[in-house]
Amino acid sequence: MAYDLGIDLGTTGLKAVIADACGRIAGIGYREYLLNSPAPNYAEQDPEAWYRAMCLAIGDALGKAALRPSDVRCVGFSGQMHGLVLLDGDGKVLCPAIIHCDGRAAKQKQEIISRVGVEKLGIWVQNQVHSGFQSLSLMWVKENRPKIYGRARHALLPKDYLRYRLCGEFGTEPTDACSTLMFDNVRMRWSDELIHELGIDKSLLPDCRHHPYEIAGRVTRRAAAETGLAEGTLVAFGGGDQPMQAVGNGLLLPGSSCVNLGTSGQVFVAADRPLYDPLLRTHTFCHAPADSWYVMGAVLNACLAANWFNGSVCASDDYRSMHDGAAQVAPGCSGLIFLPYLTGERTPHMNENARGAFIGLTLRHDRNAMARAVLEGVAYSLKDCLEIVRGLGLPVAHTLLSGGGARSALWRQIVADVFEMPMYLAETGEQAAMGAVLCAQVAAGEYRDLQEACCAVVKYNPTPTEPNPANFSAYRENYALFREAYPANNGLFMKMAGR
């Protein structure tokens, strides 16, 4: 029986998942690494730590599956999007990777918005520029670390760096290239117009004329010795974590949608054309199948906010107790509102200086009420994303809930009630890594295309979390207050920027 390997490079850890052609998981390995913040608003990681984690996780997965290295046919990738890995001419890392939640390039963001404007950004790349995305990180390095920029010969996205270490080949594909905000999603090419305005050397960017389900190369002798894979094992290009998670959830057709409760959160809707919000509050990116796209609202603080409250405020690692306590509080928390903008926010505000806040605290509110307010605040921020997507005229049908937060029955119910929609769950686990596995299977010839692969592998729980109409009124009232809270406090947030 053939087995394939999916590598999922996340923000805090890497998973290696081995599965057979039917999607049955044979072995999983997981290793964590640090997210470093050496200065306010900085978010960096060591690419070598990613690679060490990959080597160890692959070994763990092979051991748990009790497989020989030669049993693995092809490797696919899913990776955190937007980040910057700079290499010199010998392929050596020049500096820590600047990742997606970095906020240091606020100055460069304002320069480009002022110089180019929203209308041209929409025409050229269909997205707003944002600190932490590769385009602005490159600008920041050029302006603040000119010696490093001068030595750079390759600018890679995170998963593309790992694939380079595995097979020795440079390259990328549209699902991740689009996340640099230097890629034209309509013309499916690097945007020469914006790259010129940014002042970036285009020769740093890899060839992007590939697909996630195409073969990129084979495992080298050195990588085989370091990872435990067999030399010559096929390696597929893979894709960004959001489209790979969608593939793992079977969300390929227009209108199929997903609400993700991961470290960050997303509302994802597949589309058959590159629609984009004229105000650029959402992202329009390339999907994994050829000639397909998706519109996504992205929030920076989903499970991150819940984990912060439970760990830093409650000094606990018992997440079940937090959720059990929150379940004792009535929907709406007696008017208590939480703005979950602990690391700034993307959709809809696109403001790295936004801040978190509890609003409406009284003596009747306790820790359980605050915990529930955090869960509800994340749901409200995701509802902001949904409303913009609906405003573009995209149908939203058969919505799945995914990510670590979806394991909480309470949070599932809160999202269903706030969205006033049923929320389904995929029975296939490890969706982003499974998306990488499915791309590997198509690349290896197991399936003709991703649609056939998803039909064969992805299964759904037929019983959704149904919304409770009795809770609609409380959530509608609090959501309206939530919508007012950001503009009422934004002036204060700006005064506090950098503190």
C-alpha positions as a printed NumPy array, in Angstrom:
array([[  0.   ,   0.   ,   0.   ],
       [  1.234,   3.48 ,  -0.869],
       [  1.593,   6.16 ,   1.795],
       [  2.102,   9.884,   1.404],
       [  3.403,  12.509,   3.806],
       [  1.954,  15.942,   4.542],
       [  4.086,  18.58 ,   6.284],
       [  2.147,  21.394,   7.974],
       [  4.381,  24.287,   9.036],
       [  2.383,  26.27 ,  11.597],
       [  3.074,  29.356,  13.663],
       [  4.025,  27.487,  16.831],
       [  4.719,  23.956,  15.648],
       [  5.129,  21.569,  12.716],
       [  3.095,  18.416,  12.04 ],
       [  4.102,  15.5  ,   9.867],
       [  1.143,  13.318,   8.883],
       [  1.438,  10.028,   6.995],
       [ -1.756,   8.722,   5.369],
       [ -2.773,   6.073,   2.872],
       [ -4.729,   6.614,  -0.359],
       [ -8.046,   6.446,   1.529],
       [ -6.999,   9.199,   3.922],
       [ -6.474,   6.887,   6.9  ],
       [ -3.771,   8.413,   9.082],
       [ -0.979,   5.955,   9.866],
       [  1.288,   8.196,  11.926],
       [  1.623,  11.759,  13.182],
       [  4.65 ,  13.632,  14.458],
       [  4.601,  17.086,  16.045],
       [  7.381,  19.371,  17.204],
       [  7.198,  22.932,  18.544],
       [  9.496,  25.917,  18.095],
       [  9.706,  29.429,  19.481],
       [  8.086,  32.596,  18.21 ],
       [ 10.526,  35.367,  19.075],
       [  9.719,  39.04 ,  19.641],
       [ 13.035,  40.861,  20.185],
       [ 11.337,  44.279,  19.983],
       [  7.751,  45.598,  20.2  ],
       [  5.634,  44.413,  17.233],
       [  8.378,  42.042,  16.021],
       [  7.573,  38.396,  15.233],
       [ 10.499,  36.261,  14.091],
       [ 11.408,  32.593,  13.835],
       [ 14.549,  30.651,  13.039],
       [ 14.116,  28.767,   9.727],
       [ 16.657,  26.225,  10.943],
       [ 14.332,  25.502,  13.881],
       [ 11.579,  24.746,  11.353],
       [ 13.864,  22.319,   9.559],
       [ 14.967,  20.588,  12.767],
       [ 11.318,  20.254,  13.766],
       [ 10.502,  18.762,  10.364],
       [ 13.285,  16.201,  10.608],
       [ 12.202,  15.128,  14.087],
       [  8.475,  15.118,  13.279],
       [  9.034,  12.953,  10.19 ],
       [ 10.983,  10.478,  12.292],
       [  8.214,  10.44 ,  14.893],
       [  5.536,   9.857,  12.235],
       [  7.49 ,   7.058,  10.571],
       [  8.042,   5.398,  13.931],
       [  4.385,   5.576,  14.96 ],
       [  3.292,   4.265,  11.561],
       [  5.883,   1.462,  11.736],
       [  6.817,   2.165,   8.114],
       [ 10.063,   1.982,   6.201],
       [ 11.303,   5.193,   4.547],
       [ 10.693,   3.651,   1.129],
       [  6.988,   3.234,   1.998],
       [  6.511,   6.997,   1.663],
       [  5.766,   7.806,  -1.968],
       [  5.456,  11.607,  -2.044],
       [  5.726,  14.593,   0.306],
       [  3.367,  17.587,   0.184],
       [  3.464,  20.862,   2.103],
       [  1.16 ,  23.26 ,   3.889],
       [  2.721,  26.339,   5.411],
       [  2.098,  29.517,   7.333],
       [  1.652,  32.195,   4.699],
       [  3.104,  35.682,   4.078],
       [  6.5  ,  35.289,   5.792],
       [  9.989,  36.162,   4.518],
       [ 13.057,  33.912,   4.486],
       [ 16.133,  35.543,   2.944],
       [ 18.959,  33.377,   1.577],
       [ 22.345,  34.251,   0.148],
       [ 23.791,  32.876,  -3.063],
       [ 24.804,  29.642,  -1.326],
       [ 21.308,  29.065,   0.   ],
       [ 22.22 ,  30.046,   3.571],
       [ 19.77 ,  31.904,   5.804],
       [ 20.791,  35.538,   6.293],
       [ 18.559,  36.532,   9.204],
       [ 15.57 ,  35.325,  11.22 ],
       [ 12.396,  34.85 ,   9.221],
       [  9.9  ,  37.718,   9.534],
       [  6.535,  35.994,   9.863],
       [  2.917,  36.889,   9.228],
       [  2.066,  38.433,  12.626],
       [  5.004,  40.872,  12.543],
       [  4.055,  44.547,  12.787],
       [  7.337,  46.381,  12.298],
       [  6.615,  47.62 ,   8.756],
       [  3.813,  50.061,   9.675],
       [  5.825,  52.939,   8.2  ],
       [  6.337,  51.122,   4.902],
       [  2.639,  50.257,   4.793],
       [  1.605,  53.883,   5.063],
       [  4.159,  54.904,   2.432],
       [  2.752,  52.453,  -0.116],
       [ -0.873,  53.269,   0.654],
       [ -0.136,  56.981,   0.242],
       [  1.953,  56.533,  -2.89 ],
       [ -0.076,  53.861,  -4.69 ],
       [ -3.563,  54.106,  -3.229],
       [ -6.316,  51.577,  -2.682],
       [ -7.599,  51.638,  -6.263],
       [ -4.269,  50.664,  -7.849],
       [ -3.609,  48.043,  -5.181],
       [ -6.964,  46.514,  -6.078],
       [ -6.104,  46.467,  -9.777],
       [ -2.552,  45.205,  -9.33 ],
       [ -2.803,  42.678,  -6.47 ],
       [ -6.488,  42.733,  -5.332],
       [ -5.38 ,  43.139,  -1.699],
       [ -4.335,  45.69 ,   0.858],
       [ -0.659,  45.772,   1.839],
       [ -0.106,  44.832,   5.463],
       [  2.823,  44.614,   7.823],
       [  3.989,  41.017,   8.199],
       [  3.396,  40.23 ,   4.525],
       [  6.484,  39.512,   2.469],
       [  6.316,  42.623,   0.292],
       [  6.514,  45.048,   3.218],
       [  9.012,  42.879,   5.093],
       [ 11.303,  43.113,   2.067],
       [ 10.886,  46.893,   2.055],
       [ 11.704,  47.028,   5.755],
       [ 14.842,  44.928,   5.345],
       [ 15.995,  47.037,   2.404],
       [ 15.573,  50.253,   4.403],
       [ 16.748,  49.047,   7.815],
       [ 19.169,  46.176,   7.094],
       [ 20.712,  47.223,   3.754],
       [ 23.754,  44.943,   4.121],
       [ 21.525,  41.894,   4.535],
       [ 19.351,  42.984,   1.62 ],
       [ 22.449,  43.488,  -0.525],
       [ 23.609,  39.919,   0.15 ],
       [ 20.187,  38.384,  -0.476],
       [ 19.688,  36.3  ,  -3.621],
       [ 16.447,  34.471,  -2.755],
       [ 13.276,  35.589,  -0.945],
       [ 11.243,  32.513,  -0.016],
       [  7.97 ,  31.838,   1.733],
       [  8.212,  29.579,   4.809],
       [  7.022,  26.287,   3.3  ],
       [  9.061,  26.943,   0.154],
       [ 12.174,  27.136,   2.32 ],
       [ 11.456,  23.722,   3.822],
       [ 10.81 ,  22.259,   0.39 ],
       [ 14.111,  23.743,  -0.832],
       [ 15.901,  22.052,   2.071],
       [ 14.226,  18.764,   1.142],
       [ 14.796,  18.689,  -2.619],
       [ 17.231,  21.533,  -3.36 ],
       [ 14.903,  23.331,  -5.794],
       [ 13.673,  26.935,  -5.568],
       [ 10.112,  27.766,  -6.548],
       [  6.642,  28.649,  -5.401],
       [  3.053,  28.422,  -6.619],
       [  0.053,  30.796,  -6.707],
       [ -1.629,  29.805,  -3.418],
       [  1.393,  31.081,  -1.496],
       [  2.796,  33.604,  -3.978],
       [ -0.474,  35.546,  -3.718],
       [  0.117,  35.949,   0.027],
       [  3.256,  38.027,  -0.581],
       [  1.073,  40.888,  -1.904],
       [  3.313,  41.059,  -4.959],
       [  1.205,  38.656,  -7.041],
       [ -1.543,  39.592,  -9.499],
       [ -4.368,  37.12 ,  -8.85 ],
       [ -6.18 ,  38.06 , -12.069],
       [ -3.234,  37.699, -14.463],
       [ -1.609,  34.945, -12.392],
       [  1.878,  36.444, -12.39 ],
       [  4.167,  38.581, -10.265],
       [  2.918,  42.176, -10.337],
       [  5.685,  44.07 , -12.09 ],
       [  3.826,  47.32 , -11.44 ],
       [  3.699,  46.999,  -7.654],
       [  7.164,  45.442,  -7.374],
       [  8.514,  48.527,  -9.175],
       [  6.692,  50.829,  -6.727],
       [  8.029,  48.856,  -3.781],
       [ 11.574,  49.182,  -5.068],
       [ 12.121,  45.427,  -4.71 ],
       [ 14.567,  43.467,  -6.86 ],
       [ 12.313,  41.026,  -8.752],
       [ 15.205,  38.6  ,  -9.235],
       [ 14.832,  37.684,  -5.535],
       [ 11.445,  36.096,  -6.231],
       [ 11.18 ,  32.447,  -7.309],
       [  9.402,  31.059, -10.353],
       [  5.684,  30.963,  -9.509],
       [  4.404,  29.052, -12.576],
       [  3.527,  25.853, -10.756],
       [  0.606,  24.166,  -8.992],
       [  0.425,  22.725,  -5.458],
       [ -0.184,  19.236,  -6.879],
       [  2.832,  19.245,  -9.232],
       [  6.171,  17.557,  -8.582],
       [  8.864,  20.004,  -7.481],
       [ 11.736,  17.547,  -7.151],
       [ 13.002,  14.576,  -5.156],
       [ 14.495,  14.193,  -1.699],
       [ 18.245,  14.719,  -1.866],
       [ 20.822,  12.398,  -0.343],
       [ 21.619,  14.906,   2.404],
       [ 17.947,  15.523,   3.236],
       [ 17.333,  11.769,   3.286],
       [ 20.054,  11.329,   5.896],
       [ 18.657,  14.19 ,   7.993],
       [ 14.937,  13.384,   7.765],
       [ 14.887,   9.6  ,   7.556],
       [ 13.067,   9.662,   4.217],
       [ 14.357,   7.633,   1.289],
       [ 16.567,   9.421,  -1.212],
       [ 14.606,  10.107,  -4.389],
       [ 11.188,  10.323,  -2.695],
       [  8.891,  12.574,  -4.722],
       [  8.257,  16.107,  -3.4  ],
       [  5.203,  18.151,  -4.434],
       [  5.029,  21.943,  -4.307],
       [  2.22 ,  22.097,  -1.745],
       [  0.465,  25.333,  -0.824],
       [ -0.363,  27.951,   1.753],
       [ -2.057,  26.743,   4.915],
       [ -5.451,  28.292,   4.19 ],
       [ -6.015,  26.688,   0.761],
       [ -4.488,  23.437,   2.04 ],
       [ -6.889,  23.421,   4.963],
       [ -9.71 ,  24.009,   2.485],
       [ -8.509,  21.058,   0.397],
       [ -8.377,  18.908,   3.533],
       [-11.961,  19.951,   4.24 ],
       [-13.066,  19.278,   0.654],
       [-13.894,  22.95 ,   0.031],
       [-13.166,  23.31 ,  -3.673],
       [-16.433,  24.336,  -5.33 ],
       [-17.65 ,  27.965,  -5.454],
       [-19.661,  28.888,  -2.364],
       [-18.151,  26.206,  -0.133],
       [-17.017,  27.914,   3.041],
       [-15.171,  27.45 ,   6.306],
       [-14.78 ,  29.263,   9.598],
       [-11.401,  28.446,  11.105],
       [-10.68 ,  28.754,  14.831],
       [ -6.926,  28.353,  14.831],
       [ -4.256,  30.511,  16.462],
       [ -5.614,  33.142,  14.11 ],
       [ -9.078,  32.901,  12.566],
       [-10.467,  33.005,   9.047],
       [-13.713,  33.019,   7.129],
       [-12.995,  31.31 ,   3.801],
       [-15.346,  31.201,   0.778],
       [-14.317,  29.533,  -2.503],
       [-15.039,  31.456,  -5.717],
       [-14.862,  30.88 ,  -9.457],
       [-13.585,  34.385, -10.2  ],
       [-11.199,  36.81 ,  -8.459],
       [-13.764,  39.061,  -6.751],
       [-12.303,  41.518,  -4.274],
       [-13.582,  44.037,  -1.763],
       [-13.093,  47.563,  -3.218],
       [-12.058,  48.773,   0.249],
       [ -9.546,  45.885,   0.502],
       [-10.727,  44.77 ,   3.94 ],
       [-10.565,  41.093,   2.967],
       [ -8.092,  39.014,   0.979],
       [ -8.652,  37.608,  -2.496],
       [ -6.188,  34.784,  -3.049],
       [ -5.615,  31.852,  -5.396],
       [ -7.119,  28.489,  -4.487],
       [ -5.419,  25.144,  -5.055],
       [ -7.356,  23.95 ,  -8.157],
       [ -6.356,  25.684, -11.386],
       [ -8.375,  28.817, -12.246],
       [-10.027,  29.104,  -8.864],
       [ -9.879,  31.638,  -6.054],
       [-11.187,  32.337,  -2.579],
       [-12.177,  35.396,  -0.601],
       [-11.032,  35.356,   2.998],
       [-11.507,  37.545,   5.987],
       [ -8.636,  37.025,   8.419],
       [ -8.431,  37.908,  12.109],
       [ -5.176,  37.692,  14.018],
       [ -6.513,  36.607,  17.4  ],
       [ -8.756,  33.555,  17.688],
       [ -7.359,  30.711,  19.819],
       [ -4.476,  33.081,  20.508],
       [ -6.876,  35.301,  22.472],
       [ -8.447,  32.37 ,  24.338],
       [ -5.021,  30.913,  25.149],
       [ -3.82 ,  34.31 ,  26.363],
       [ -6.764,  34.698,  28.711],
       [ -6.531,  31.185,  30.111],
       [ -2.731,  31.121,  30.402],
       [ -1.688,  34.689,  31.154],
       [ -4.742,  35.982,  33.022],
       [ -6.021,  32.815,  34.72 ],
       [ -2.55 ,  31.21 ,  35.012],
       [ -4.034,  27.894,  33.939],
       [ -3.409,  25.268,  31.3  ],
       [ -6.821,  23.651,  31.893],
       [ -8.762,  24.747,  28.84 ],
       [-11.704,  22.462,  29.587],
       [-12.23 ,  24.217,  32.924],
       [-12.19 ,  27.606,  31.182],
       [-14.827,  26.512,  28.675],
       [-16.925,  24.772,  31.35 ],
       [-16.918,  27.96 ,  33.386],
       [-17.821,  30.103,  30.385],
       [-20.74 ,  27.767,  29.647],
       [-22.304,  28.785,  32.989],
       [-22.691,  32.376,  31.757],
       [-25.705,  33.444,  29.711],
       [-25.146,  34.466,  26.066],
       [-24.186,  38.11 ,  25.806],
       [-22.407,  38.156,  29.183],
       [-24.794,  40.834,  30.529],
       [-23.403,  43.36 ,  28.07 ],
       [-19.703,  42.597,  28.496],
       [-17.742,  43.06 ,  25.235],
       [-14.222,  41.898,  24.434],
       [-12.208,  43.319,  21.53 ],
       [ -9.756,  40.495,  20.661],
       [ -7.176,  42.708,  18.924],
       [ -4.24 ,  41.658,  21.099],
       [ -1.756,  41.691,  18.194],
       [ -3.524,  44.271,  16.015],
       [ -6.105,  43.266,  13.454],
       [ -6.569,  42.572,   9.764],
       [-10.177,  42.208,   8.617],
       [-11.913,  44.593,   8.668],
       [ -9.66 ,  47.229,  10.236],
       [ -6.242,  46.469,   8.706],
       [ -4.67 ,  48.14 ,  11.728],
       [ -1.592,  46.69 ,  13.413],
       [ -2.066,  49.279,  16.206],
       [ -5.509,  48.024,  17.258],
       [ -5.565,  46.762,  20.846],
       [ -7.588,  44.342,  22.919],
       [-10.061,  45.574,  25.504],
       [-12.83 ,  44.48 ,  27.86 ],
       [-15.658,  46.998,  27.678],
       [-18.625,  47.077,  30.045],
       [-17.034,  45.413,  33.084],
       [-19.074,  45.668,  36.292],
       [-18.986,  44.058,  39.711],
       [-21.369,  41.345,  38.525],
       [-18.82 ,  40.06 ,  35.992],
       [-16.403,  37.365,  37.112],
       [-13.699,  35.24 ,  35.486],
       [-16.262,  32.992,  33.812],
       [-18.023,  35.979,  32.266],
       [-14.731,  37.319,  30.97 ],
       [-13.858,  33.908,  29.525],
       [-17.159,  33.758,  27.67 ],
       [-16.717,  37.349,  26.477],
       [-13.383,  36.326,  24.935],
       [-15.007,  33.44 ,  23.036],
       [-17.88 ,  35.658,  21.915],
       [-15.532,  38.495,  20.93 ],
       [-13.645,  36.184,  18.581],
       [-16.976,  35.07 ,  17.066],
       [-17.987,  38.718,  16.545],
       [-14.68 ,  39.487,  14.829],
       [-15.264,  36.544,  12.471],
       [-18.824,  37.783,  11.856],
       [-17.231,  41.03 ,  10.628],
       [-15.466,  38.943,   7.976],
       [-18.66 ,  37.15 ,   6.966],
       [-20.592,  40.381,   6.465],
       [-18.006,  41.728,   4.021],
       [-17.937,  38.482,   2.041],
       [-21.725,  38.491,   1.827],
       [-21.573,  42.079,   0.612],
       [-19.571,  40.943,  -2.417],
       [-22.479,  38.758,  -3.5  ],
       [-20.694,  35.468,  -2.878],
       [-22.963,  32.598,  -1.845],
       [-22.08 ,  31.073,   1.515],
       [-23.231,  27.471,   1.716],
       [-22.521,  24.378,   3.851],
       [-20.16 ,  26.09 ,   6.268],
       [-17.578,  23.985,   8.084],
       [-15.988,  24.856,  11.396],
       [-12.348,  23.825,  11.72 ],
       [ -9.227,  24.423,  13.756],
       [ -8.383,  23.634,  17.358],
       [-11.143,  25.865,  18.71 ],
       [-13.746,  23.747,  16.917],
       [-13.118,  20.988,  19.467],
       [-15.022,  23.09 ,  22.023],
       [-18.764,  22.358,  21.933],
       [-19.412,  25.725,  23.579],
       [-17.398,  27.675,  21.016],
       [-19.072,  25.78 ,  18.18 ],
       [-22.466,  26.788,  19.559],
       [-21.417,  30.418,  20.028],
       [-20.234,  30.668,  16.406],
       [-23.377,  28.974,  15.091],
       [-25.565,  31.363,  17.124],
       [-23.61 ,  34.519,  16.205],
       [-23.564,  33.555,  12.511],
       [-27.144,  32.214,  12.715],
       [-26.012,  29.299,  10.558],
       [-25.466,  25.56 ,  11.104],
       [-21.812,  24.603,  11.485],
       [-20.579,  21.251,  10.148],
       [-17.427,  19.351,  11.051],
       [-15.239,  17.286,   8.768],
       [-14.54 ,  13.815,  10.115],
       [-11.14 ,  13.868,   8.445],
       [ -8.635,  15.174,  10.973],
       [ -5.541,  17.358,  10.545],
       [ -7.086,  19.223,   7.628],
       [ -4.122,  21.392,   6.576],
       [ -1.71 ,  18.458,   6.653],
       [ -4.302,  16.289,   4.885],
       [ -4.59 ,  18.945,   2.181],
       [ -0.833,  18.582,   1.711],
       [ -1.248,  14.788,   1.584],
       [ -3.969,  15.075,  -1.072],
       [ -1.754,  17.33 ,  -3.196],
       [  1.017,  14.74 ,  -2.866],
       [ -1.37 ,  11.983,  -3.921],
       [ -2.437,  13.886,  -7.035],
       [  1.204,  14.684,  -7.825],
       [  2.083,  10.983,  -7.497],
       [ -0.776,   9.949,  -9.804],
       [ -3.048,   8.339,  -7.203],
       [ -5.906,  10.634,  -8.277],
       [ -6.552,  12.589, -11.476],
       [ -7.197,  15.883,  -9.681],
       [ -8.011,  17.386,  -6.319],
       [-11.755,  17.019,  -6.787],
       [-11.442,  13.267,  -7.239],
       [ -9.077,  13.07 ,  -4.274],
       [-11.439,  15.007,  -1.992],
       [-14.439,  12.918,  -3.037],
       [-12.535,   9.752,  -2.15 ],
       [-11.032,  10.907,   1.144],
       [-12.968,  13.737,   2.834],
       [-15.948,  12.759,   4.992],
       [-18.309,  14.942,   7.025],
       [-20.23 ,  14.519,  10.245],
       [-23.849,  14.608,   9.01 ],
       [-25.104,  16.272,  12.21 ],
       [-24.183,  19.974,  12.392],
       [-24.195,  22.311,  15.366],
       [-27.542,  24.019,  14.826],
       [-27.991,  27.683,  15.808],
       [-30.289,  28.351,  18.761],
       [-32.796,  31.112,  17.861],
       [-33.322,  31.853,  21.549],
       [-29.794,  33.323,  21.622],
       [-30.053,  35.476,  18.496],
       [-31.362,  38.599,  20.224],
       [-28.585,  38.781,  22.828],
       [-25.893,  38.24 ,  20.222],
       [-27.367,  40.75 ,  17.785],
       [-27.383,  43.4  ,  20.497],
       [-23.825,  42.668,  21.594],
       [-22.562,  42.455,  18.026],
       [-23.956,  45.935,  17.376],
       [-22.056,  47.201,  20.436],
       [-18.949,  45.35 ,  19.267],
       [-19.16 ,  47.147,  15.915],
       [-19.266,  50.517,  17.708],
       [-16.431,  49.746,  20.117],
       [-13.525,  49.825,  17.642],
       [-14.192,  53.247,  16.052],
       [-14.952,  54.67 ,  19.506],
       [-11.521,  53.571,  20.764],
       [ -9.317,  53.742,  17.668],
       [ -8.037,  57.226,  18.483],
       [ -6.841,  55.929,  21.828],
       [ -5.273,  52.889,  20.188],
       [ -3.277,  55.141,  17.865],
       [ -2.003,  57.213,  20.799],
       [ -0.858,  54.018,  22.484],
       [  0.934,  52.697,  19.373],
       [  4.383,  51.301,  20.109],
       [  3.845,  51.114,  23.865]])
